[in-house]
Amino acid sequence: MHKVTIFFVSLLLLCVLSCGKLTEEHLTEVKNGPYKVYVRSQEFDNSGIRNVDICVADVTSSRFPADARQCFLHGFDFSGLAVRWSAEDNVEISFSCGRVTKFSNFAFISKIHPTPVEFHATLNDKCGATPNSASVPR
């Protein structure tokens, strides 16, 4: 019984220590009529790694979306990140360099709408690109 208690206490301690503490968060909104795009940047435990999430929401929303279907991108350590509306339901995401761990070219808002509202995204990645050259597979 004593070994089981030590095991669970150790496991609990490991879980507590591994859960990162949010040390910095930036939230930017890009509005377009009744909708907006949220760009959230978070750093945990002063790690130097900035996680980025880009999601769409109603302009009246005051919180970052919890529904993953509203999100276009998750990644980290972006440089030159820019988000803009290219049309009423299209978002353009571009960056110079960074790591994309999840990208979807569509997102939905459905909770307060009778039918889901769909948005599309394009991703422009210039990471590793060299001007005036192209790589052609042989």
SULFENLIN-V636771 format. One record per backbone hydrogen bond with DSSP energy under -0.5 kcal/mol. CO is the residue of the C=O (numbers start at 1). NH is the residue of the N-H. Records with the same first field share a line. If there is no record, write none. Layout:
BEGIN
CO = NH + NH
END
This chain:
BEGIN
1 = 5
2 = 6
3 = 7
4 = 8
5 = 9
6 = 10
7 = 11
8 = 12
9 = 13
10 = 14
11 = 15
12 = 16
13 = 17
14 = 18
15 = 19
18 = 20
20 = 22
21 = 45
24 = 43
26 = 41
28 = 39
29 = 31
30 = 37
32 = 35
34 = 59
35 = 32
36 = 57
37 = 30
38 = 40 + 55
39 = 28
40 = 53
41 = 26
42 = 51
43 = 23 + 24
44 = 47
48 = 50
49 = 44 + 51
50 = 77
51 = 42
52 = 75
53 = 40
54 = 72 + 73
55 = 38
57 = 36
58 = 61
66 = 68
67 = 70
68 = 71
69 = 108
70 = 56
72 = 104
73 = 54
74 = 101 + 102
75 = 52
76 = 99
79 = 96 + 97
82 = 94
84 = 86 + 92
87 = 90
89 = 120
90 = 86 + 87
91 = 93 + 122
92 = 84
93 = 124
94 = 82
95 = 126
97 = 79
99 = 76 + 101
102 = 74
105 = 121
107 = 119
109 = 117
110 = 113
116 = 118
117 = 109
119 = 107
120 = 91
122 = 93 + 124
123 = 125
124 = 95 + 126
126 = 129
130 = 133
134 = 136
135 = 137
END
